[in-house]
Amino acid sequence: MLGITVMLVMAATYVTVPRGTIYHAYVDYKDSDTITIKPGYGECNGNYWDIMSDTDHDMSSLASGEDFHYIYVDGNNSNFPDPNIFDSTTEPSWSDSKLGWYNGNHRCIGVVWSPSGSSTIQEFTSNSDLKYVTTSSIKQVLDDGNPDDTYQTLEATAYIPVNAIGVRVWAQNNDYTGAAPHFYVLLLVTSYENTKTQIIGRGYYSAETAGWLELERNSSRDFKWYGNDNDDNNFDICIDGYQIER
């Protein structure tokens, strides 16, 4: 009889959710000032939370200036497992102790971009891989750049979320002025930290390419770019999306 009692007590032992746990609960676009948080669950500062169905959230931090707006599970005012959701322009930071991106006790679960000139969300598509692709560019970060046969540094930090681990880039260049071999066009865009993480395009008279660059956690979020020295001053780079870590 004693053995049975011990077994029952052991079966009732509560196991907390592992720190850093998060599954789905990604952010989707609904309209110009509303997002939808898809069903999912996770851990926030030692508490388990669960979103059972599509949950709309009206953005409260939108302003007319361009900025990223981070979506948080409220670690202080939630009635767990039901999470309170809020948005803020305050950036999270990575916590080794919590194994997640946090603003104080608040767990970041998503991030959206608001363009300049209106208090709206830039329309985007998203998925459970946490890739956000905007329907028009977030920012053209290089306009008519002049290639010089070297890697040149390009600041892009303000247009990539702090918790990004990938960025979608479009680039183009052309040279219509010269004879052979001047008509050959090369373009490269890389992360600042690693030029082997790159997108590349080649062509005759013009070249265009698009793709994803991997980023290290807490990287500079800047680029390096490269083109032939004999090309025209027509090198353009746009940021079209990002992939985040939570």
C-alpha positions as CSV (number, residue, x, y, z in Angstrom):
1,M,0.0,0.0,0.0
2,L,2.9,2.4,0.8
3,G,4.3,1.7,-2.7
4,I,1.1,2.7,-4.4
5,T,0.9,6.0,-2.4
6,V,4.4,6.9,-3.5
7,M,3.6,6.2,-7.1
8,L,0.6,8.5,-7.0
9,V,2.6,11.3,-5.5
10,M,5.3,11.0,-8.1
11,A,2.7,11.0,-10.9
12,A,1.3,14.3,-9.6
13,T,4.7,16.0,-9.6
14,Y,4.6,19.3,-11.6
15,V,7.3,19.8,-14.3
16,T,7.8,23.4,-15.3
17,V,8.1,24.3,-19.0
18,P,11.7,24.4,-20.1
19,R,13.1,28.0,-20.2
20,G,13.2,29.4,-23.7
21,T,10.4,27.2,-25.0
22,I,8.3,28.8,-27.8
23,Y,6.3,27.2,-30.5
24,H,4.4,28.9,-33.3
25,A,2.6,32.0,-32.0
26,Y,4.0,34.0,-34.8
27,V,2.7,37.4,-35.8
28,D,0.6,37.9,-39.0
29,Y,-0.6,41.0,-40.8
30,K,-4.3,41.9,-40.5
31,D,-4.6,45.5,-41.5
32,S,-2.7,48.8,-41.3
33,D,-2.8,49.0,-37.5
34,T,-3.7,45.5,-36.4
35,I,-1.8,42.2,-36.2
36,T,-3.0,38.7,-35.6
37,I,-1.0,36.3,-33.3
38,K,-1.4,32.8,-34.5
39,P,-2.0,29.9,-32.0
40,G,1.0,28.7,-30.1
41,Y,2.6,28.5,-26.7
42,G,5.8,29.2,-24.8
43,E,7.6,30.3,-21.7
44,C,8.0,33.8,-20.4
45,N,10.2,34.4,-17.3
46,G,9.3,31.0,-15.8
47,N,5.6,31.1,-16.7
48,Y,3.8,29.0,-19.3
49,W,1.5,30.8,-21.7
50,D,-0.8,29.4,-24.4
51,I,-2.7,31.1,-27.3
52,M,-5.4,28.7,-28.4
53,S,-6.8,30.6,-31.5
54,D,-6.1,33.6,-33.7
55,T,-5.8,36.6,-31.5
56,D,-5.9,40.2,-32.8
57,H,-3.9,43.0,-31.3
58,D,-4.4,46.7,-32.1
59,M,-1.1,48.4,-32.2
60,S,-0.7,51.2,-29.7
61,S,2.9,52.4,-30.3
62,L,2.6,53.4,-34.0
63,A,3.9,56.9,-34.9
64,S,4.6,58.7,-38.1
65,G,8.3,58.1,-38.0
66,E,9.8,54.9,-39.4
67,D,10.6,52.3,-36.7
68,F,10.4,48.7,-35.7
69,H,7.6,47.8,-33.2
70,Y,8.3,44.7,-31.0
71,I,5.5,42.5,-29.9
72,Y,5.7,41.2,-26.3
73,V,4.1,38.7,-23.9
74,D,3.7,40.7,-20.8
75,G,5.8,39.1,-18.0
76,N,4.3,41.2,-15.2
77,N,0.6,41.7,-16.0
78,S,-0.5,38.4,-17.7
79,N,-2.9,36.0,-16.1
80,F,-0.9,33.0,-17.1
81,P,-1.4,30.8,-19.0
82,D,-3.5,33.6,-20.8
83,P,-0.9,36.1,-22.0
84,N,-1.3,39.9,-22.1
85,I,0.1,41.2,-25.4
86,F,1.6,44.6,-25.9
87,D,3.8,46.4,-28.4
88,S,6.6,48.8,-28.0
89,T,9.5,50.5,-29.9
90,T,11.8,49.5,-27.0
91,E,14.2,46.9,-28.3
92,P,14.6,43.5,-26.5
93,S,18.0,42.1,-25.7
94,W,19.2,38.5,-25.7
95,S,19.2,36.8,-22.2
96,D,21.5,33.8,-21.7
97,S,19.8,33.1,-18.4
98,K,16.3,33.1,-19.9
99,L,17.2,31.8,-23.3
100,G,15.1,34.3,-25.2
101,W,14.8,38.0,-26.3
102,Y,13.5,40.0,-23.4
103,N,12.6,43.6,-22.5
104,G,12.8,43.3,-18.7
105,N,10.5,40.4,-17.9
106,H,8.6,40.6,-21.2
107,R,9.3,38.0,-23.9
108,C,9.5,39.2,-27.5
109,I,7.4,37.1,-29.9
110,G,7.4,39.3,-33.1
111,V,8.3,42.5,-34.7
112,V,6.7,44.7,-37.4
113,W,7.9,47.7,-39.4
114,S,6.2,51.1,-39.6
115,P,7.2,53.2,-42.5
116,S,7.8,57.0,-42.5
117,G,5.0,59.4,-42.9
118,S,2.0,57.5,-41.4
119,S,1.1,55.6,-38.2
120,T,0.7,52.3,-40.0
121,I,2.2,48.8,-40.3
122,Q,4.0,48.0,-43.5
123,E,2.0,45.2,-45.0
124,F,3.9,41.8,-44.9
125,T,3.6,38.1,-45.1
126,S,5.0,35.8,-42.5
127,N,5.2,32.1,-41.5
128,S,6.2,29.8,-38.7
129,D,9.9,30.0,-39.8
130,L,9.6,33.6,-38.5
131,K,10.4,35.1,-41.9
132,Y,8.7,38.5,-42.6
133,V,8.6,39.7,-46.2
134,T,7.1,43.2,-46.8
135,T,5.0,43.8,-49.9
136,S,7.2,46.8,-50.7
137,S,10.8,47.6,-49.6
138,I,11.5,48.5,-46.0
139,K,14.3,50.8,-47.1
140,Q,16.6,51.4,-50.1
141,V,19.8,51.6,-48.2
142,L,22.1,52.2,-51.2
143,D,21.2,54.5,-54.1
144,D,23.5,54.7,-57.1
145,G,26.5,53.4,-55.3
146,N,29.9,53.6,-57.1
147,P,31.7,50.2,-57.1
148,D,35.5,50.3,-56.8
149,D,36.7,46.6,-56.9
150,T,36.7,46.5,-53.0
151,Y,34.2,45.6,-50.3
152,Q,32.6,48.8,-49.1
153,T,30.8,49.0,-45.8
154,L,27.1,50.0,-45.8
155,E,25.2,50.9,-42.6
156,A,21.8,49.1,-42.4
157,T,21.3,48.7,-38.7
158,A,18.3,51.0,-38.4
159,Y,16.4,48.9,-41.0
160,I,16.9,45.4,-39.6
161,P,15.4,44.3,-36.2
162,V,17.8,43.9,-33.3
163,N,16.8,40.2,-33.0
164,A,17.2,39.4,-36.7
165,I,19.1,36.3,-37.7
166,G,18.5,36.8,-41.4
167,V,17.6,39.6,-43.8
168,R,16.1,39.5,-47.3
169,V,18.0,41.8,-49.7
170,W,17.4,42.9,-53.3
171,A,20.3,44.4,-55.3
172,Q,20.9,45.6,-58.9
173,N,23.7,47.2,-60.9
174,N,24.2,48.1,-64.6
175,D,26.8,49.5,-67.0
176,Y,25.6,50.5,-70.4
177,T,28.5,52.9,-71.3
178,G,31.5,50.8,-72.2
179,A,32.6,48.3,-74.7
180,A,34.0,44.8,-73.8
181,P,34.9,44.0,-71.2
182,H,33.1,46.9,-69.5
183,F,29.7,45.4,-70.2
184,Y,30.3,42.6,-67.7
185,V,28.5,43.5,-64.4
186,L,29.1,41.8,-61.0
187,L,27.4,42.5,-57.8
188,L,27.9,41.1,-54.3
189,V,26.1,41.9,-51.0
190,T,27.3,40.2,-47.8
191,S,26.9,40.5,-44.0
192,Y,29.5,42.8,-42.4
193,E,30.8,40.0,-40.2
194,N,31.2,37.3,-42.9
195,T,31.7,38.0,-46.6
196,K,31.0,34.3,-47.3
197,T,27.4,34.9,-46.3
198,Q,26.5,36.6,-49.6
199,I,24.1,37.0,-52.5
200,I,25.7,37.4,-55.9
201,G,24.5,38.5,-59.3
202,R,26.3,38.5,-62.7
203,G,25.2,39.8,-66.1
204,Y,25.9,41.6,-69.3
205,Y,25.2,45.3,-69.1
206,S,22.9,44.7,-66.1
207,A,22.5,42.3,-63.1
208,E,19.9,41.8,-60.5
209,T,19.6,39.4,-57.6
210,A,17.6,38.8,-54.4
211,G,18.0,36.4,-51.5
212,W,18.6,35.9,-47.8
213,L,21.7,36.7,-45.8
214,E,22.3,34.9,-42.5
215,L,23.2,37.1,-39.5
216,E,24.9,36.2,-36.3
217,R,23.0,37.0,-33.0
218,N,23.9,40.5,-31.9
219,S,25.7,41.2,-35.1
220,S,26.2,44.8,-36.4
221,R,23.4,44.3,-39.0
222,D,25.5,46.2,-41.5
223,F,26.4,45.1,-45.0
224,K,29.4,45.0,-47.3
225,W,29.0,45.3,-51.0
226,Y,31.2,44.8,-54.0
227,G,31.2,45.6,-57.7
228,N,33.6,46.1,-60.6
229,D,35.4,49.4,-60.6
230,N,34.5,50.1,-64.2
231,D,30.7,49.9,-63.6
232,D,28.5,53.0,-63.7
233,N,27.3,54.6,-60.5
234,N,24.1,52.6,-60.4
235,F,24.4,50.1,-57.6
236,D,21.2,49.9,-55.6
237,I,20.4,47.8,-52.5
238,C,16.9,47.4,-50.8
239,I,15.9,45.5,-47.7
240,D,12.7,43.6,-48.2
241,G,12.3,41.4,-45.1
242,Y,13.9,39.8,-42.1
243,Q,13.9,36.6,-40.1
244,I,13.9,36.8,-36.3
245,E,14.9,34.8,-33.3
246,R,12.7,34.9,-30.1
